[in-house]
Amino acid sequence: MTEAARSSRRTVIMGLGSLGALGLAGCAIGTRSGAPPLPPLRLQMSRVARITVCLRPFRAAGPRLEVETVGDKRVVHNYGHGGSGWSLAWGSSTIATGMALEGGTREVAVIGCGALGLTSALLLRRAGARVTIYAKERLPQTRSARATGTWSPDSRIAATDSVTPTFPAQWEEMARTSYATYQSYIGLPGEPVAMSDRYVLFDDAVQPTPAGPNISAEEVHFASYGQRLAGLTSPYRYLPTNENPFPVAHARVGTSMQFNIAALGQRLTDDFLREGGQIVDMTFDTPADLARLREPVVVNCTGYGARALWKDESVVPVRGQIAWLMPQPEVRYGLFYRHVLMLPHPEGIVVQETGRNDMYGYGNADEAPDRSEAATAMATIAPLYR
């Protein structure tokens, strides 16, 4: 990956030993330059409330949005969004909804209760269909609930050399549709969607970060489409020394969208049920199990689970881990420094190692939490608060 691509990735990520002895709960930062002070993070390992691992469902060809016949069911696939599930959910589900309603069908089943399942179900219900979500897990138990929660519409969305010629335009349509839809959630109680300031920080010489354990040595040329969204969001601004609140040589600041997933998921679930939808507990082991459903049309939103359910080995896991620190309501900014992302949510502070490039975690299906990875990530950003 070129330095230009790495820089682009850092911008997209930000959105368009024991740490207990470090004593990092001190004064606000920013006084060295006269910049407005920022509340410091409390980076003790004792404040780690939980560690979650998500397997992003990467497909080299991009999300699977197509129709298949299984027995007497018409199945619309809507899965394989890599690290962009929340960011593209409304746009992707708009396409899937159109496919599902072709022919005038008004009874639709949705499999999966994550980001894509909930948005597909809501759009179908609002289009007048009778909709039931069938899933073995509600949103809080799904992999969607373990996402970082930042606007990242082309994060591991596809491989440049594997997409169709029409995919970049389709991706842009999905991204713009989703961004516009999420605007209506800003300012609602519980802040399901919010805008937050982000700082991208650089030393004079950026130190390399180990790539981490990857099961596959295959090198993927991940697609980057951020330039297609020019004008959708404001560009990041370089901070002169007297405005830089951090002890680093270079800093950029901007504002980006974030998804507070606990509140957003609850809002989507409540809206779906209030508007007449139903959620039924059900487990699917093979496509043949679809015969149990009364609905003639099924929208398949099983995410990484589609690899096992549909025997779709084009779905490759990309492991991502988050250390969730206990909430700090006063912290309203995010940052990215030496390949570590920090993002504040009402339910806790996200600290995540992102690796030197998008190959970090590629092919790794291990969902066991790694406390040493969490400690290393926290130690990386700790000097910002000394």
C-alpha positions as CSV (number, residue, x, y, z in Angstrom):
1,M,0.0,0.0,0.0
2,T,1.4,3.4,-1.0
3,E,1.8,6.2,1.5
4,A,-1.0,8.1,-0.3
5,A,-3.3,5.2,0.1
6,R,-2.3,4.9,3.8
7,S,-3.1,8.6,4.3
8,S,-6.4,8.2,2.6
9,R,-7.2,5.2,4.8
10,R,-6.3,7.1,7.9
11,T,-8.8,9.9,6.9
12,V,-11.5,7.3,6.2
13,I,-10.9,5.6,9.5
14,M,-11.3,8.9,11.2
15,G,-14.4,9.5,9.2
16,L,-14.0,11.8,6.7
17,G,3.5,-3.4,30.1
18,S,0.7,-2.3,32.6
19,L,-0.9,1.0,32.0
20,G,-2.0,1.2,35.6
21,A,1.3,2.8,36.6
22,L,1.2,5.6,34.0
23,G,-1.0,7.9,36.0
24,L,-2.9,9.3,33.0
25,A,-5.9,10.9,34.7
26,G,-4.2,14.3,35.1
27,C,-4.8,17.7,33.7
28,A,-6.5,18.5,30.4
29,I,-4.2,18.7,27.4
30,G,-3.8,21.7,25.2
31,T,-2.2,24.2,27.6
32,R,1.3,23.9,25.9
33,S,0.1,25.9,22.9
34,G,-2.7,27.9,24.2
35,A,-5.2,25.7,22.3
36,P,-8.5,25.0,24.0
37,P,-8.0,22.2,26.5
38,L,-9.3,18.7,25.8
39,P,-10.4,16.3,28.6
40,P,-7.8,13.6,28.9
41,L,-8.5,9.9,28.5
42,R,-8.2,7.7,31.6
43,L,-6.1,4.9,30.1
44,Q,-5.8,2.4,33.0
45,M,-6.3,-1.3,32.1
46,S,-8.5,-1.4,35.2
47,R,-11.0,0.8,33.3
48,V,-11.4,-1.7,30.5
49,A,-15.0,-2.8,30.9
50,R,-14.9,-5.4,28.1
51,I,-13.1,-6.5,25.0
52,T,-15.1,-7.4,21.9
53,V,-14.0,-9.0,18.6
54,C,-15.8,-8.6,15.3
55,L,-15.2,-10.6,12.1
56,R,-15.8,-8.2,9.2
57,P,-17.3,-10.1,6.2
58,F,-15.0,-9.1,3.4
59,R,-15.8,-10.1,-0.2
60,A,-13.3,-9.3,-2.9
61,A,-16.2,-8.6,-5.4
62,G,-18.0,-6.4,-2.9
63,P,-21.3,-7.0,-1.1
64,R,-23.5,-9.7,-2.5
65,L,-26.7,-8.0,-3.8
66,E,-28.4,-10.5,-6.1
67,V,-31.4,-12.8,-6.4
68,E,-31.3,-16.7,-6.1
69,T,-34.0,-19.2,-6.1
70,V,-34.0,-21.8,-3.3
71,G,-36.8,-24.3,-3.5
72,D,-40.0,-22.3,-3.8
73,K,-38.3,-19.2,-2.2
74,R,-37.0,-16.1,-4.0
75,V,-33.9,-15.1,-2.0
76,V,-32.4,-11.6,-2.1
77,H,-28.8,-11.6,-0.8
78,N,-27.6,-8.5,1.1
79,Y,-24.3,-9.4,2.9
80,G,-20.6,-9.1,2.7
81,H,-19.9,-5.4,3.4
82,G,-16.5,-5.7,5.1
83,G,-16.0,-2.9,7.6
84,S,-18.7,-0.8,6.0
85,G,-21.9,-2.5,7.2
86,W,-23.3,0.4,9.3
87,S,-22.0,3.0,6.9
88,L,-23.7,1.5,3.8
89,A,-26.7,-0.1,5.4
90,W,-29.5,2.2,4.2
91,G,-28.1,2.4,0.7
92,S,-27.5,-1.3,0.3
93,S,-30.9,-2.2,1.9
94,T,-32.6,0.2,-0.5
95,I,-31.3,-1.8,-3.4
96,A,-32.2,-5.1,-1.7
97,T,-35.7,-3.8,-0.9
98,G,-36.3,-3.0,-4.6
99,M,-35.2,-6.5,-5.6
100,A,-37.5,-8.1,-2.9
101,L,-40.6,-6.2,-4.0
102,E,-40.2,-7.0,-7.7
103,G,-43.3,-8.8,-8.9
104,G,-45.6,-7.2,-6.3
105,T,-44.8,-9.5,-3.4
106,R,-46.0,-8.1,-0.1
107,E,-44.9,-10.8,2.4
108,V,-41.2,-10.8,3.1
109,A,-38.9,-12.6,5.5
110,V,-35.6,-11.1,6.6
111,I,-32.9,-13.3,8.0
112,G,-30.5,-11.6,10.4
113,C,-31.0,-8.8,13.0
114,G,-27.8,-6.8,12.5
115,A,-27.3,-3.5,10.7
116,L,-28.4,-4.8,7.3
117,G,-31.3,-6.9,8.6
118,L,-32.8,-4.1,10.6
119,T,-32.5,-1.5,7.8
120,S,-33.8,-3.9,5.2
121,A,-36.8,-4.8,7.4
122,L,-37.6,-1.2,8.1
123,L,-37.5,-0.2,4.4
124,L,-39.6,-3.1,3.4
125,R,-42.2,-2.3,6.1
126,R,-42.3,1.3,5.1
127,A,-42.9,0.2,1.5
128,G,-46.0,-1.6,2.6
129,A,-44.8,-5.2,3.0
130,R,-45.7,-7.5,5.8
131,V,-42.2,-8.2,7.3
132,T,-40.9,-10.6,9.9
133,I,-37.2,-10.8,11.0
134,Y,-36.1,-14.4,11.7
135,A,-32.8,-14.6,13.7
136,K,-31.1,-16.6,16.4
137,E,-29.7,-13.4,17.9
138,R,-31.1,-9.9,18.5
139,L,-28.9,-6.9,17.6
140,P,-26.9,-6.7,21.0
141,Q,-25.7,-10.3,20.4
142,T,-24.8,-9.9,16.7
143,R,-21.4,-9.0,15.2
144,S,-22.9,-5.7,14.1
145,A,-23.0,-4.6,17.8
146,R,-19.2,-5.0,18.0
147,A,-18.4,-2.5,15.3
148,T,-16.3,0.6,15.8
149,G,-19.2,2.9,14.9
150,T,-17.5,5.4,12.7
151,W,-18.5,6.5,9.2
152,S,-16.2,4.3,7.0
153,P,-18.1,3.5,3.8
154,D,-15.2,2.0,1.9
155,S,-13.5,0.1,4.8
156,R,-12.5,-3.3,3.3
157,I,-15.5,-3.0,1.0
158,A,-13.9,-4.8,-2.0
159,A,-10.7,-5.6,-3.9
160,T,-9.9,-3.2,-6.7
161,D,-9.2,-5.9,-9.2
162,S,-12.3,-8.0,-8.4
163,V,-15.2,-5.6,-8.8
164,T,-17.4,-5.1,-11.8
165,P,-17.1,-1.9,-13.8
166,T,-20.4,-0.7,-12.4
167,F,-19.6,-1.3,-8.7
168,P,-17.9,2.0,-7.9
169,A,-21.0,4.0,-9.0
170,Q,-23.2,1.6,-7.1
171,W,-21.0,2.1,-4.0
172,E,-21.3,5.8,-4.3
173,E,-25.1,5.6,-4.5
174,M,-25.2,3.4,-1.4
175,A,-22.9,5.7,0.5
176,R,-24.8,8.9,-0.4
177,T,-28.1,7.3,0.4
178,S,-27.0,6.1,3.8
179,Y,-25.3,9.4,4.7
180,A,-28.5,11.3,3.9
181,T,-30.7,8.9,5.8
182,Y,-28.5,9.0,8.9
183,Q,-28.8,12.8,9.0
184,S,-32.3,12.4,10.2
185,Y,-31.1,10.5,13.3
186,I,-28.7,13.3,14.5
187,G,-30.0,15.1,17.5
188,L,-32.5,12.4,18.6
189,P,-32.6,11.3,22.2
190,G,-29.7,9.0,23.1
191,E,-27.7,10.3,20.2
192,P,-28.1,7.3,17.9
193,V,-26.1,9.2,15.3
194,A,-23.8,12.1,16.2
195,M,-21.1,14.3,14.7
196,S,-17.8,14.5,16.6
197,D,-14.4,16.2,16.2
198,R,-11.5,13.9,15.1
199,Y,-7.8,14.5,15.3
200,V,-5.3,12.7,13.1
201,L,-1.9,12.9,14.7
202,F,1.6,12.4,13.2
203,D,5.1,12.4,14.6
204,D,8.0,13.7,12.5
205,A,8.7,10.0,11.7
206,V,5.8,7.7,12.0
207,Q,7.0,4.4,13.6
208,P,5.9,1.2,11.9
209,T,3.4,-1.0,13.7
210,P,3.7,-4.8,13.4
211,A,1.1,-6.2,11.0
212,G,-0.2,-8.6,13.7
213,P,-1.2,-12.2,13.3
214,N,-2.7,-12.9,9.9
215,I,-3.8,-16.4,8.9
216,S,-3.3,-15.7,5.2
217,A,-0.3,-14.1,3.6
218,E,-2.3,-13.2,0.5
219,E,-2.0,-9.5,-0.3
220,V,-5.3,-7.8,-1.2
221,H,-5.5,-4.5,-3.1
222,F,-8.4,-3.0,-1.2
223,A,-10.6,-0.6,-3.1
224,S,-10.6,3.0,-2.0
225,Y,-13.5,5.2,-3.3
226,G,-13.4,8.1,-0.9
227,Q,-12.7,10.6,-3.7
228,R,-16.1,9.9,-5.2
229,L,-17.7,11.5,-2.1
230,A,-16.0,14.9,-2.6
231,G,-18.2,17.6,-1.2
232,L,-20.3,15.2,1.0
233,T,-18.3,16.1,4.1
234,S,-15.9,19.0,5.0
235,P,-12.1,18.3,4.5
236,Y,-9.8,18.0,7.5
237,R,-7.8,21.1,8.5
238,Y,-4.1,21.2,9.3
239,L,-3.5,22.7,12.7
240,P,-0.7,25.2,13.2
241,T,1.4,24.7,16.3
242,N,-0.5,27.2,18.4
243,E,-3.8,25.3,17.8
244,N,-2.4,21.8,18.2
245,P,-3.4,20.5,21.6
246,F,-1.3,17.4,21.4
247,P,2.4,16.8,22.0
248,V,3.0,15.7,18.4
249,A,4.6,17.5,15.4
250,H,1.5,17.4,13.1
251,A,-2.2,17.3,13.6
252,R,-5.3,17.5,11.4
253,V,-8.8,18.0,12.7
254,G,-12.2,17.5,11.2
255,T,-15.7,16.5,12.0
256,S,-17.2,13.1,11.1
257,M,-20.3,11.0,11.7
258,Q,-20.4,8.3,14.3
259,F,-22.9,5.6,15.1
260,N,-23.7,5.1,18.8
261,I,-24.7,1.5,18.1
262,A,-26.5,0.7,21.4
263,A,-28.8,3.7,21.0
264,L,-29.1,3.4,17.2
265,G,-29.8,-0.3,17.3
266,Q,-32.5,0.2,20.0
267,R,-34.1,3.0,17.9
268,L,-34.2,0.8,14.7
269,T,-35.6,-2.2,16.6
270,D,-38.3,0.0,18.3
271,D,-39.2,1.7,15.1
272,F,-39.6,-1.7,13.3
273,L,-41.8,-3.2,16.0
274,R,-43.8,0.0,16.5
275,E,-44.5,0.1,12.7
276,G,-45.9,-3.4,12.7
277,G,-42.9,-5.6,12.1
278,Q,-42.2,-8.9,14.0
279,I,-39.1,-10.5,15.2
280,V,-39.1,-14.3,15.6
281,D,-36.3,-16.4,17.1
282,M,-35.2,-19.0,14.6
283,T,-31.9,-20.8,13.7
284,F,-31.0,-21.7,10.1
285,D,-28.4,-24.4,9.5
286,T,-28.8,-24.8,5.7
287,P,-30.7,-23.0,2.9
288,A,-33.2,-25.9,3.0
289,D,-34.4,-24.5,6.3
290,L,-36.0,-21.7,4.5
291,A,-38.8,-24.0,3.6
292,R,-40.1,-23.5,7.2
293,L,-41.0,-19.9,6.4
294,R,-44.4,-18.9,5.1
295,E,-43.1,-15.9,3.1
296,P,-42.3,-16.4,-0.6
297,V,-39.5,-13.9,-0.5
298,V,-36.5,-13.9,1.8
299,V,-33.9,-11.2,2.2
300,N,-30.7,-12.8,3.5
301,C,-28.7,-10.4,5.8
302,T,-26.6,-12.9,7.6
303,G,-23.2,-11.1,7.3
304,Y,-20.3,-13.2,8.2
305,G,-22.7,-16.0,9.0
306,A,-23.4,-16.4,5.3
307,R,-20.0,-18.1,4.9
308,A,-21.3,-21.1,6.9
309,L,-25.0,-20.9,6.0
310,W,-24.6,-20.5,2.3
311,K,-21.2,-22.2,2.0
312,D,-19.9,-18.9,0.6
313,E,-16.1,-19.1,0.9
314,S,-15.8,-15.8,-0.9
315,V,-16.6,-14.3,2.5
316,V,-13.3,-13.8,4.3
317,P,-13.0,-12.9,8.0
318,V,-11.1,-9.7,8.9
319,R,-10.6,-9.7,12.7
320,G,-11.0,-6.4,14.5
321,Q,-10.8,-6.0,18.3
322,I,-12.0,-3.2,20.5
323,A,-11.1,-2.4,24.1
324,W,-14.1,-0.7,25.7
325,L,-13.1,1.7,28.4
326,M,-15.7,2.8,30.9
327,P,-17.6,5.9,29.7
328,Q,-16.2,9.4,30.0
329,P,-19.1,11.7,29.1
330,E,-16.7,14.7,29.0
331,V,-14.7,13.2,26.1
332,R,-16.4,14.3,22.9
333,Y,-13.5,13.9,20.4
334,G,-11.8,11.0,18.6
335,L,-8.3,10.6,17.5
336,F,-6.0,8.4,15.3
337,Y,-2.4,8.1,16.2
338,R,0.2,5.4,15.2
339,H,-2.4,3.1,13.9
340,V,-4.6,3.3,17.0
341,L,-8.1,4.7,16.8
342,M,-10.0,6.2,19.8
343,L,-13.6,7.1,19.5
344,P,-16.0,8.1,22.4
345,H,-19.5,6.6,22.7
346,P,-22.0,7.0,25.4
347,E,-21.6,3.4,26.3
348,G,-17.8,3.5,26.5
349,I,-14.5,4.7,24.9
350,V,-13.4,2.6,21.9
351,V,-9.6,1.9,21.7
352,Q,-8.7,-0.1,18.6
353,E,-5.5,-1.2,17.0
354,T,-6.0,-0.9,13.2
355,G,-2.6,-2.1,11.9
356,R,-0.3,-0.7,9.3
357,N,-2.8,-1.4,6.5
358,D,-6.1,-3.2,5.8
359,M,-4.4,-6.6,5.8
360,Y,-4.4,-6.4,9.6
361,G,-6.6,-9.3,10.8
362,Y,-7.2,-10.5,7.3
363,G,-8.2,-14.2,7.2
364,N,-8.2,-14.4,11.0
365,A,-11.4,-15.9,12.4
366,D,-10.2,-16.0,16.0
367,E,-12.9,-14.2,18.1
368,A,-11.1,-14.7,21.4
369,P,-10.3,-11.3,23.1
370,D,-6.6,-10.5,23.4
371,R,-5.7,-8.4,26.4
372,S,-2.2,-7.9,25.3
373,E,-3.4,-6.3,22.1
374,A,-5.6,-4.0,24.1
375,A,-2.8,-3.0,26.4
376,T,-0.4,-2.3,23.5
377,A,-3.0,-0.1,21.8
378,M,-3.6,1.9,25.0
379,A,0.2,2.2,25.6
380,T,0.6,3.6,22.1
381,I,-1.7,6.6,22.7
382,A,-0.7,7.0,26.4
383,P,2.1,9.5,25.7
384,L,-0.4,11.9,24.3
385,Y,-1.7,12.5,27.8
386,R,1.5,12.6,29.9
